[in-house]
Amino acid sequence: MQNIVMTGTGSYIPENIIKNDHFLEHEFHDENRQRYPNSNEDIIQKFREITGIEERRWISKELKNSDIAFLAGQKAIENSGIDPETLDYIIVGHNLGDISYGSNQTDLIPSIASRVKQKLKIKNKHTVAFDIIFDVRDGYRSYKCLCSDEGRNG
């Protein structure tokens, strides 16, 4: 069996910080599109209690997922100190695809990983680029299965 080694990691953390109180003027609806009877303050507080989330980071309007994946990829390559042309794989995990600000249309083809490979100017035809598309409700289990014997054994 071949060993897999991660030689570098990278990330992109957006600068736009959105606090929970940003959502005070929003409407919250249930699955039947009915407005929740609770106040927004109560809903936001309950959300914070359940998730621990007090703020989130939003990318700027001109960026897409492939742009931030590229920026993270650059950092990973710098962190590893390797020649990008020697990469075996570019793997991007996400749940949305590429989407422009203000749009509700996702773009999954070509894969974000392929877009990252192109933006990194990697010419090696043997560098395989693929996406892992997660259901946000079950992403961890999907990732765990892919990276373990569970994934190979069904």
Buried (B, 14 or more C-beta within 10 A) or exposed (E): EEEEEEEEEBEBEEEEEEEBEEBEEEEBEEEEEEEEEEEBEEBBEEBEEEEEEEEEEEBEEEBBBBBBBBBBBBBBBEEBEEEBEEBEEBBBBBEBBBBEEEEEEEBEEBBBBBBBBBBBEBEEEEBBBEBBBBEEEEBEEBBEBEEEEEEEEE
